[in-house]
Amino acid sequence: MVSIYDIAKAAGMSAATVSRALADNPKISRASRERIHRIAEEMGYRPNLLARNFRQKSSSMIGLITDDVSDELSGMIAKGVEQALREHGFTMLVRNVHHDSEIEQEAIDYFGDMQMDGVILADSTLDALADVPKTKLPFVLINRYCSAEDPISIVCTDDFAGGYDATEYLIQLKHRKIAYINGPEDWYSSIRRLTGYTEALGKHEIGYRADYIKHGNWFEDSGYRLALELFRSDDPPTAVFAANDMMAIGVIDAARECGLRVPEDVSVMGYDDRTIAKYARPRLTTISLPMFEVGMMAGHALCEMIAKGQMPDGKSDRLLVRGKVIERDTTAPYKAEPTIASETAQDFNK
């Protein structure tokens, strides 16, 4: 590996002069700077970015802390962040924390030590919110709740609106027995989507039923298991809204096992619009979330803070992004069961 000392020897100058020239220090003449840059390029020199970061207190790098970038939605957010950062001349470094607050703390400390120019936290834990400001780095949160008094910039999907819109869509299909399989109770997105669900029911004076509310773990197995409980109950729902597409796929499997046709006997609604929603059979009706755009918005917001030399300014700055209903093949208008009287009338008319 070519070092500054190698360049200094080739140029016949001191290492200190070469270092200042490579940093475009105006105290070094333009001719000398150009000559040293040319020699460095010919020798294949690559700067030690970490050492430069500590000297200059800047890295042109942004840290992204996310749950798991291999997840489809997290990956879309990361791509959006990366594109925005690239437009502003920044490079992104990603740390996966797998919803572990200790790993998240390690990532925050690491980015602070690396003199990153800023940090973006996607789906961070509550513990992280107290630790990030200690790094003195500009930061933005994605899909994370904090109180209105916290001086934090946040870009969020509107989970309340998503829960409301999904439930309203099923109500417009004449369903009244609408069950909801939510995510874990302590997730902010779960809380907001449940609030949207109950708000839509209340608007149409449909009674809230605790037995129709279940809490899963975001994976297919919990959607399957909880849907079996619903379908085998004394008063099963005619529609099931699942808080993400993976659990909705489990609901469809449970319906098949119970001899129910989707959507003829029961409608199923998902949330997220993952790739699997388009290729499931039947294709899944769901709420589509613009995660790439969310990532871009967060990236641009952070770059603007850095350009202005700002930390969060004492007030919460929130950008809400609303999803939309994507109608496919797992939902249909409710068809009432024929009553005994109507069945008798039909027999009489035969």
KEKE-3310 file (N, C-alpha, C; in steps of 0.2 Angstrom, whole numbers, plus 5000, padded with zeros to 4 digits):
npx = (5004:5003:5010:5010:5023:5030:5026:5031:5045:5046:5042:5051:5049:5044:5035:5025:5023:5017:5006:4998:4997:4989:4978:4973:4978:4978:4990:5000:5008:4998:5004:5013:5003:4996:5006:5009:4997:4996:5007:5003:4991:4997:5005:4995:4989:4979:4969:4970:4955:4949:4959:4960:4947:4948:4957:4951:4939:4928:4919:4912:4903:4888:4880:4869:4857:4849:4836:4837:4844:4843:4830:4815:4808:4816:4827:4822:4821:4834:4840:4833:4838:4852:4852:4848:4858:4869:4867:4870:4883:4888:4893:4886:4886:4881:4873:4867:4855:4846:4834:4839:4843:4856:4865:4862:4866:4880:4882:4879:4888:4900:4898:4899:4912:4919:4918:4907:4897:4883:4869:4856:4842:4833:4818:4822:4825:4817:4827:4838:4835:4839:4852:4858:4859:4870:4881:4883:4880:4871:4855:4842:4826:4818:4802:4799:4793:4792:4790:4781:4788:4801:4817:4818:4820:4809:4804:4790:4780:4762:4755:4743:4733:4735:4730:4717:4712:4713:4703:4692:4691:4687:4675:4667:4665:4655:4657:4655:4660:4674:4690:4706:4723:4736:4753:4766:4762:4770:4775:4777:4771:4761:4753:4748:4742:4732:4724:4719:4712:4701:4696:4690:4680:4672:4668:4658:4649:4651:4653:4667:4676:4684:4688:4690:4703:4719:4737:4751:4768:4773:4776:4773:4768:4762:4751:4744:4741:4734:4723:4717:4711:4702:4694:4689:4681:4665:4658:4664:4674:4670:4679:4697:4709:4726:4741:4753:4760:4765:4759:4746:4747:4748:4736:4728:4732:4727:4713:4711:4714:4703:4693:4688:4684:4694:4692:4678:4672:4678:4686:4703:4715:4730:4746:4759:4763:4773:4784:4779:4765:4760:4762:4757:4744:4727:4731:4736:4726:4731:4739:4749:4766:4777:4791:4804:4804:4802:4814:4822:4817:4821:4835:4838:4833:4842:4854:4851:4851:4864:4871:4867:4873:4866:4859:4845:4832:4826:4813:4800:4801:4791:4788:4775:4770:4758:4751:4743:4728:4729:4721:4717:4715:4710:4700:4682:4665:4654:4643:4628:4623:4610:4594:4583:4570:4571:4577:4567:4557:4563:4563:4550:4546:4552)
npy = (4994:5011:5024:5041:5044:5037:5045:5057:5054:5052:5064:5072:5080:5085:5074:5080:5092:5085:5079:5090:5096:5086:5087:5099:5111:5128:5135:5128:5129:5131:5125:5115:5108:5102:5095:5085:5079:5073:5064:5056:5050:5043:5033:5026:5029:5028:5037:5036:5034:5034:5039:5052:5056:5058:5068:5079:5080:5076:5066:5063:5054:5044:5036:5023:5015:5001:4988:4976:4975:4966:4962:4965:4978:4986:4986:4993:5005:5008:5009:5020:5030:5029:5034:5047:5052:5050:5060:5071:5070:5061:5046:5030:5020:5005:4998:4983:4979:4971:4973:4974:4982:4983:4980:4991:5002:5000:5002:5015:5021:5017:5024:5037:5037:5036:5048:5051:5061:5062:5053:5041:5033:5019:5012:5012:5008:5013:5016:5020:5033:5041:5041:5044:5059:5061:5059:5070:5072:5076:5069:5059:5051:5036:5030:5029:5032:5047:5058:5074:5084:5081:5085:5081:5075:5067:5054:5046:5032:5034:5026:5026:5031:5021:5010:5014:5016:5003:4996:5004:5002:4988:4989:4997:4987:4981:4973:4969:4961:4962:4956:4959:4956:4960:4967:4965:4970:4980:4988:5003:5005:4995:5000:5012:5007:4999:5009:5016:5006:5004:5017:5018:5008:5014:5026:5021:5015:5002:4990:4988:4973:4963:4950:4949:4955:4951:4948:4946:4940:4946:4937:4923:4911:4916:4923:4912:4904:4912:4915:4903:4902:4912:4908:4896:4899:4903:4913:4918:4929:4939:4945:4948:4958:4960:4965:4965:4959:4946:4940:4940:4931:4919:4919:4917:4903:4897:4899:4891:4878:4877:4875:4887:4898:4910:4925:4922:4916:4922:4938:4944:4955:4963:4972:4983:4979:4970:4960:4947:4949:4951:4940:4929:4917:4917:4933:4946:4958:4974:4987:4998:5004:5018:5015:5017:5030:5036:5033:5041:5054:5055:5054:5066:5076:5074:5078:5091:5097:5095:5103:5115:5116:5111:5105:5095:5106:5109:5107:5095:5088:5082:5071:5064:5050:5044:5028:5018:5009:4994:4985:4969:4951:4945:4951:4954:4959:4958:4944:4940:4926:4915:4917:4906:4908:4914:4903:4894:4900:4900:4886:4884:4891:4883)
npz = (5000:4996:5004:5012:5014:5004:4993:4996:4996:4982:4977:4982:4993:5010:5021:5028:5020:5009:5015:5018:5005:4999:5006:5001:5006:5006:5009:5003:4987:4972:4961:4967:4974:4963:4957:4967:4969:4956:4956:4967:4961:4951:4957:4963:4976:4990:5002:5020:5026:5039:5048:5042:5045:5059:5060:5053:5058:5051:5039:5028:5028:5032:5045:5045:5055:5057:5058:5051:5037:5027:5026:5017:5017:5025:5018:5006:5012:5016:5003:4998:5007:5004:4990:4992:5000:4991:4982:4988:4990:5000:5009:5014:5028:5035:5049:5056:5069:5074:5082:5095:5109:5115:5105:5097:5104:5104:5090:5089:5097:5090:5078:5082:5087:5075:5069:5061:5050:5052:5058:5055:5061:5060:5064:5078:5095:5111:5120:5113:5110:5120:5120:5107:5106:5114:5106:5099:5086:5071:5068:5062:5064:5058:5056:5070:5087:5097:5110:5108:5113:5112:5104:5090:5073:5062:5051:5046:5041:5040:5052:5059:5050:5040:5047:5049:5035:5030:5037:5035:5021:5021:5028:5019:5010:5015:5026:5044:5054:5058:5061:5069:5067:5075:5077:5089:5105:5111:5101:5092:5080:5080:5090:5084:5072:5077:5084:5073:5067:5077:5077:5064:5065:5075:5069:5061:5069:5074:5085:5096:5098:5109:5108:5094:5092:5090:5094:5086:5080:5068:5059:5048:5054:5066:5061:5055:5066:5075:5067:5065:5078:5077:5066:5071:5081:5090:5084:5071:5061:5046:5039:5039:5045:5044:5052:5044:5029:5029:5040:5035:5025:5032:5038:5026:5024:5035:5033:5022:5028:5037:5028:5022:5009:5001:4992:4994:5006:5017:5019:5017:5022:5020:5025:5020:5007:5002:4991:4990:4991:4979:4972:4979:4980:4982:4975:4986:4994:5000:5011:5003:5006:5004:5005:5000:4996:5009:5015:5006:5010:5023:5021:5014:5023:5034:5027:5024:5037:5041:5031:5036:5048:5059:5074:5080:5084:5096:5094:5089:5073:5061:5048:5040:5030:5020:5016:5004:4998:4990:4979:4977:4975:4987:4994:4995:4992:5007:5009:5014:5025:5019:5027:5037:5034:5021:5014:5015:5007:4995:4992:4991:4979:4970)
capx = (5000:5007:5010:5012:5030:5032:5024:5036:5051:5046:5042:5057:5047:5043:5029:5021:5021:5013:5000:4995:4995:4984:4972:4972:4979:4980:4997:5005:5006:4994:5008:5015:4998:4994:5011:5008:4991:4997:5011:4999:4987:5001:5007:4989:4988:4972:4970:4967:4949:4948:4964:4958:4941:4949:4960:4947:4932:4922:4920:4908:4899:4882:4878:4862:4856:4842:4834:4840:4844:4841:4822:4813:4806:4822:4831:4820:4822:4841:4841:4831:4843:4858:4851:4848:4865:4874:4865:4873:4890:4889:4893:4882:4888:4875:4874:4861:4855:4841:4830:4843:4845:4863:4869:4860:4870:4886:4882:4879:4895:4904:4897:4902:4920:4921:4917:4902:4894:4876:4866:4849:4840:4827:4815:4826:4822:4817:4833:4843:4834:4842:4860:4860:4861:4876:4886:4884:4879:4865:4852:4835:4823:4813:4797:4800:4789:4795:4785:4781:4793:4808:4819:4820:4817:4806:4800:4786:4773:4756:4752:4736:4730:4735:4725:4710:4711:4712:4697:4687:4690:4683:4668:4664:4663:4649:4659:4655:4663:4681:4695:4712:4729:4741:4760:4768:4759:4774:4778:4773:4767:4756:4748:4745:4737:4726:4720:4716:4706:4696:4693:4686:4674:4668:4664:4652:4646:4653:4656:4673:4676:4691:4689:4693:4709:4725:4743:4756:4775:4775:4778:4767:4766:4757:4745:4741:4739:4729:4717:4714:4707:4696:4689:4685:4677:4658:4656:4670:4674:4669:4685:4703:4715:4733:4745:4758:4758:4767:4754:4741:4748:4747:4728:4725:4733:4722:4707:4711:4713:4696:4688:4685:4687:4696:4688:4671:4669:4681:4691:4709:4718:4737:4749:4766:4764:4779:4784:4775:4758:4759:4763:4752:4737:4725:4735:4734:4724:4735:4741:4756:4770:4782:4797:4810:4803:4803:4822:4825:4815:4826:4842:4838:4832:4848:4859:4850:4853:4872:4873:4865:4876:4861:4857:4838:4832:4822:4806:4800:4799:4788:4785:4771:4769:4752:4751:4737:4725:4730:4715:4719:4710:4708:4694:4676:4659:4651:4637:4625:4621:4603:4591:4579:4564:4572:4578:4560:4554:4566:4561:4543:4546:4555)
capy = (5000:5017:5029:5048:5044:5035:5050:5062:5052:5052:5071:5076:5085:5082:5071:5085:5095:5081:5078:5097:5096:5081:5090:5105:5117:5134:5137:5125:5133:5127:5120:5110:5103:5098:5090:5080:5075:5069:5058:5051:5046:5038:5028:5022:5031:5029:5040:5032:5038:5034:5044:5058:5058:5060:5075:5084:5080:5075:5059:5063:5047:5044:5030:5020:5010:4998:4982:4970:4977:4960:4963:4969:4985:4989:4987:4998:5012:5009:5011:5027:5034:5029:5038:5054:5054:5051:5066:5076:5068:5057:5038:5027:5014:5002:4993:4979:4978:4965:4975:4973:4989:4983:4981:4997:5006:4999:5005:5023:5023:5016:5030:5043:5037:5036:5055:5052:5067:5061:5046:5039:5027:5016:5007:5011:5007:5019:5017:5024:5040:5045:5040:5047:5066:5062:5059:5077:5071:5077:5063:5058:5044:5034:5025:5029:5037:5050:5063:5080:5089:5079:5089:5076:5075:5060:5053:5040:5031:5036:5020:5027:5032:5015:5005:5017:5015:4996:4995:5008:4998:4982:4992:4999:4981:4978:4969:4971:4957:4962:4954:4962:4952:4965:4965:4965:4976:4986:4991:5009:5004:4991:5004:5017:5004:4997:5015:5018:5001:5006:5023:5017:5005:5019:5030:5017:5013:4995:4988:4985:4967:4961:4943:4950:4958:4946:4950:4941:4942:4948:4931:4919:4906:4919:4924:4906:4901:4916:4915:4897:4903:4916:4904:4891:4902:4902:4919:4919:4935:4938:4948:4948:4963:4958:4971:4965:4954:4940:4937:4939:4925:4914:4919:4913:4896:4895:4899:4885:4873:4877:4874:4893:4901:4917:4929:4920:4915:4927:4943:4945:4962:4964:4978:4983:4977:4966:4957:4941:4951:4951:4933:4925:4915:4923:4939:4949:4965:4976:4994:4999:5009:5020:5015:5020:5038:5037:5033:5047:5060:5055:5056:5073:5080:5074:5082:5098:5098:5095:5109:5121:5115:5111:5099:5096:5113:5110:5105:5089:5090:5076:5071:5058:5048:5040:5023:5018:5003:4991:4980:4963:4946:4942:4954:4954:4962:4953:4941:4937:4919:4915:4915:4900:4910:4914:4896:4891:4903:4898:4879:4884:4893:4879)
capz = (5000:4995:5009:5011:5014:4997:4989:4998:4993:4975:4975:4985:4998:5016:5022:5031:5015:5005:5018:5017:4998:4997:5009:4997:5010:5002:5011:4998:4981:4967:4957:4971:4975:4957:4956:4972:4967:4950:4958:4971:4957:4947:4962:4966:4983:4993:5008:5026:5028:5046:5051:5040:5049:5066:5060:5050:5062:5046:5036:5022:5029:5036:5048:5045:5060:5055:5061:5047:5030:5022:5026:5011:5018:5028:5012:5002:5016:5015:4996:4997:5011:5000:4984:4994:5002:4986:4978:4992:4991:5006:5008:5019:5032:5038:5055:5058:5076:5075:5087:5101:5111:5117:5099:5094:5108:5101:5084:5090:5100:5085:5073:5086:5087:5068:5067:5056:5049:5055:5059:5053:5065:5057:5069:5084:5102:5115:5124:5109:5109:5125:5119:5101:5106:5117:5101:5096:5079:5068:5067:5060:5065:5053:5059:5077:5091:5103:5112:5104:5116:5110:5099:5085:5066:5061:5045:5048:5038:5045:5054:5061:5043:5037:5050:5047:5028:5028:5040:5031:5015:5022:5030:5012:5007:5019:5032:5050:5058:5055:5066:5067:5069:5076:5078:5096:5108:5113:5095:5091:5074:5081:5093:5080:5067:5081:5085:5066:5066:5081:5075:5058:5068:5079:5064:5058:5075:5074:5091:5097:5101:5111:5105:5087:5092:5092:5094:5083:5080:5062:5055:5045:5059:5071:5058:5054:5073:5078:5062:5067:5084:5075:5062:5075:5087:5089:5080:5067:5057:5039:5036:5044:5043:5047:5052:5039:5023:5031:5044:5031:5021:5037:5038:5021:5025:5040:5030:5018:5033:5039:5023:5020:5003:5001:4997:4994:5013:5021:5015:5020:5021:5023:5026:5018:5000:5000:4984:4991:4990:4971:4969:4983:4977:4978:4976:4992:4995:5006:5011:5000:5009:4999:5009:4996:4997:5016:5015:5003:5014:5029:5019:5012:5029:5037:5023:5025:5044:5041:5028:5040:5054:5064:5078:5081:5086:5102:5093:5085:5066:5059:5041:5039:5023:5020:5011:5000:4997:4984:4979:4973:4975:4993:4997:4991:4996:5011:5006:5020:5025:5018:5033:5036:5030:5014:5011:5014:5001:4989:4991:4989:4973:4965)
cpx = (5004:5005:5012:5020:5033:5031:5029:5043:5051:5045:5047:5055:5046:5036:5023:5018:5016:5006:4995:4992:4989:4977:4970:4973:4982:4987:5002:5003:5002:4998:5011:5009:4996:4999:5010:5002:4992:5002:5007:4995:4991:5004:5001:4988:4981:4973:4967:4961:4948:4953:4962:4952:4943:4953:4956:4940:4926:4924:4917:4904:4894:4881:4871:4861:4849:4842:4838:4839:4842:4833:4820:4812:4812:4827:4829:4821:4830:4843:4839:4836:4849:4858:4852:4855:4870:4873:4869:4881:4892:4889:4890:4886:4883:4877:4867:4861:4850:4837:4833:4846:4853:4867:4868:4865:4877:4887:4882:4885:4900:4904:4900:4909:4922:4920:4912:4899:4886:4874:4858:4847:4833:4824:4819:4822:4822:4823:4838:4841:4837:4850:4862:4863:4868:4882:4888:4883:4872:4862:4845:4833:4818:4808:4798:4796:4794:4790:4786:4786:4800:4811:4822:4817:4815:4803:4797:4781:4768:4753:4744:4731:4729:4730:4718:4708:4709:4705:4691:4685:4685:4676:4664:4662:4658:4651:4658:4658:4671:4686:4702:4718:4734:4748:4760:4765:4763:4777:4773:4768:4761:4750:4744:4740:4731:4721:4716:4710:4700:4692:4688:4679:4670:4665:4658:4648:4646:4656:4663:4673:4683:4693:4691:4700:4714:4731:4748:4763:4777:4776:4772:4764:4761:4751:4741:4738:4733:4722:4714:4709:4701:4691:4686:4681:4669:4655:4662:4669:4673:4675:4691:4708:4721:4737:4752:4756:4760:4762:4748:4741:4747:4739:4725:4726:4728:4715:4706:4710:4706:4691:4685:4688:4689:4696:4681:4668:4672:4686:4697:4713:4725:4739:4756:4767:4771:4778:4779:4768:4756:4759:4759:4746:4732:4730:4732:4732:4728:4736:4748:4759:4775:4789:4803:4810:4804:4811:4825:4823:4820:4833:4842:4837:4839:4854:4858:4852:4861:4874:4872:4869:4872:4861:4849:4837:4827:4814:4806:4797:4797:4786:4782:4770:4764:4753:4744:4734:4727:4726:4717:4713:4708:4703:4688:4670:4656:4644:4634:4623:4613:4600:4586:4573:4565:4574:4571:4556:4557:4564:4554:4542:4549:4550)
cpy = (5006:5022:5036:5048:5042:5041:5056:5061:5053:5060:5075:5081:5081:5079:5076:5090:5091:5080:5085:5098:5092:5083:5097:5111:5122:5137:5134:5128:5128:5122:5114:5105:5099:5093:5084:5076:5070:5063:5053:5047:5041:5032:5024:5023:5031:5031:5035:5036:5039:5039:5051:5061:5061:5067:5080:5085:5079:5069:5059:5056:5048:5037:5028:5014:5007:4991:4976:4973:4972:4960:4967:4976:4989:4990:4992:5005:5013:5012:5019:5032:5035:5034:5045:5056:5055:5057:5072:5075:5064:5049:5036:5021:5011:4997:4990:4978:4973:4967:4973:4980:4989:4984:4988:5002:5006:5002:5013:5025:5023:5022:5036:5043:5038:5043:5055:5059:5067:5054:5046:5033:5025:5011:5006:5010:5013:5021:5021:5031:5044:5045:5044:5055:5066:5062:5066:5077:5073:5070:5064:5051:5043:5029:5024:5034:5040:5055:5070:5085:5087:5082:5084:5077:5068:5060:5046:5039:5032:5029:5021:5027:5025:5010:5008:5015:5008:4994:4998:5004:4992:4984:4993:4993:4977:4973:4972:4967:4957:4961:4958:4958:4957:4963:4965:4971:4982:4990:4997:5008:5000:4995:5009:5013:5001:5003:5017:5013:5003:5012:5022:5013:5010:5023:5027:5014:5005:4994:4985:4978:4964:4955:4943:4953:4953:4950:4945:4944:4944:4943:4927:4914:4909:4920:4918:4904:4905:4916:4909:4898:4907:4912:4899:4893:4902:4907:4921:4926:4934:4941:4949:4953:4961:4964:4971:4959:4947:4936:4936:4933:4919:4914:4916:4906:4893:4894:4892:4878:4872:4877:4881:4895:4908:4920:4927:4920:4920:4931:4943:4951:4962:4971:4978:4983:4975:4963:4951:4943:4950:4944:4927:4923:4913:4929:4944:4957:4968:4984:4994:5005:5011:5020:5018:5028:5040:5038:5039:5054:5061:5057:5064:5078:5080:5079:5089:5101:5099:5101:5115:5121:5115:5104:5100:5102:5114:5108:5099:5090:5083:5076:5064:5057:5043:5034:5023:5010:5000:4985:4975:4958:4943:4946:4954:4957:4956:4950:4938:4930:4920:4913:4909:4902:4911:4908:4893:4893:4901:4890:4879:4886:4888:4875)
cpz = (5000:5001:5007:5010:5007:4992:4990:4995:4985:4973:4978:4990:5005:5017:5024:5025:5010:5008:5017:5010:4996:5001:5006:5002:5006:5004:5006:4991:4976:4963:4960:4972:4969:4956:4961:4971:4961:4952:4962:4967:4953:4951:4965:4973:4984:5000:5014:5028:5035:5050:5049:5044:5056:5066:5058:5054:5057:5042:5029:5022:5034:5039:5048:5050:5059:5058:5058:5040:5025:5021:5020:5012:5021:5022:5007:5006:5015:5008:4995:5001:5007:4994:4986:4996:4996:4982:4982:4994:4997:5005:5014:5022:5036:5044:5056:5065:5078:5081:5094:5103:5113:5110:5096:5098:5105:5095:5085:5093:5094:5080:5076:5086:5080:5065:5061:5055:5051:5055:5058:5057:5062:5062:5075:5090:5106:5118:5120:5108:5114:5124:5112:5102:5110:5112:5098:5089:5077:5067:5065:5061:5059:5057:5067:5081:5096:5104:5108:5107:5114:5104:5093:5078:5065:5055:5046:5042:5043:5046:5056:5055:5040:5040:5049:5040:5027:5031:5037:5024:5016:5024:5023:5008:5011:5025:5039:5055:5056:5061:5064:5071:5069:5077:5086:5099:5110:5107:5094:5085:5075:5085:5089:5075:5071:5082:5079:5065:5070:5079:5069:5061:5071:5074:5062:5063:5075:5081:5091:5101:5103:5109:5098:5087:5094:5091:5091:5083:5073:5057:5053:5050:5064:5068:5057:5061:5075:5073:5063:5073:5082:5071:5066:5081:5085:5085:5076:5063:5050:5035:5041:5041:5047:5046:5048:5034:5025:5036:5040:5027:5026:5038:5032:5021:5030:5038:5026:5023:5036:5034:5020:5013:5003:4994:4997:5001:5018:5017:5020:5018:5024:5024:5024:5010:4998:4993:4984:4990:4983:4969:4973:4979:4982:4980:4982:4992:5001:5006:5008:5004:5005:5003:5006:4997:5004:5017:5012:5007:5020:5027:5017:5018:5033:5034:5024:5032:5044:5037:5032:5046:5060:5068:5078:5085:5092:5101:5089:5078:5063:5052:5041:5032:5023:5014:5008:4999:4990:4983:4974:4974:4981:4997:4992:4995:5001:5008:5012:5019:5024:5025:5031:5032:5023:5010:5010:5008:4995:4987:4988:4982:4967:4961)
residu = (MET:VAL:SER:ILE:TYR:ASP:ILE:ALA:LYS:ALA:ALA:GLY:MET:SER:ALA:ALA:THR:VAL:SER:ARG:ALA:LEU:ALA:ASP:ASN:PRO:LYS:ILE:SER:ARG:ALA:SER:ARG:GLU:ARG:ILE:HIS:ARG:ILE:ALA:GLU:GLU:MET:GLY:TYR:ARG:PRO:ASN:LEU:LEU:ALA:ARG:ASN:PHE:ARG:GLN:LYS:SER:SER:SER:MET:ILE:GLY:LEU:ILE:THR:ASP:ASP:VAL:SER:ASP:GLU:LEU:SER:GLY:MET:ILE:ALA:LYS:GLY:VAL:GLU:GLN:ALA:LEU:ARG:GLU:HIS:GLY:PHE:THR:MET:LEU:VAL:ARG:ASN:VAL:HIS:HIS:ASP:SER:GLU:ILE:GLU:GLN:GLU:ALA:ILE:ASP:TYR:PHE:GLY:ASP:MET:GLN:MET:ASP:GLY:VAL:ILE:LEU:ALA:ASP:SER:THR:LEU:ASP:ALA:LEU:ALA:ASP:VAL:PRO:LYS:THR:LYS:LEU:PRO:PHE:VAL:LEU:ILE:ASN:ARG:TYR:CYS:SER:ALA:GLU:ASP:PRO:ILE:SER:ILE:VAL:CYS:THR:ASP:ASP:PHE:ALA:GLY:GLY:TYR:ASP:ALA:THR:GLU:TYR:LEU:ILE:GLN:LEU:LYS:HIS:ARG:LYS:ILE:ALA:TYR:ILE:ASN:GLY:PRO:GLU:ASP:TRP:TYR:SER:SER:ILE:ARG:ARG:LEU:THR:GLY:TYR:THR:GLU:ALA:LEU:GLY:LYS:HIS:GLU:ILE:GLY:TYR:ARG:ALA:ASP:TYR:ILE:LYS:HIS:GLY:ASN:TRP:PHE:GLU:ASP:SER:GLY:TYR:ARG:LEU:ALA:LEU:GLU:LEU:PHE:ARG:SER:ASP:ASP:PRO:PRO:THR:ALA:VAL:PHE:ALA:ALA:ASN:ASP:MET:MET:ALA:ILE:GLY:VAL:ILE:ASP:ALA:ALA:ARG:GLU:CYS:GLY:LEU:ARG:VAL:PRO:GLU:ASP:VAL:SER:VAL:MET:GLY:TYR:ASP:ASP:ARG:THR:ILE:ALA:LYS:TYR:ALA:ARG:PRO:ARG:LEU:THR:THR:ILE:SER:LEU:PRO:MET:PHE:GLU:VAL:GLY:MET:MET:ALA:GLY:HIS:ALA:LEU:CYS:GLU:MET:ILE:ALA:LYS:GLY:GLN:MET:PRO:ASP:GLY:LYS:SER:ASP:ARG:LEU:LEU:VAL:ARG:GLY:LYS:VAL:ILE:GLU:ARG:ASP:THR:THR:ALA:PRO:TYR:LYS:ALA:GLU:PRO:THR:ILE:ALA:SER:GLU:THR:ALA:GLN:ASP:PHE:ASN:LYS)
# end
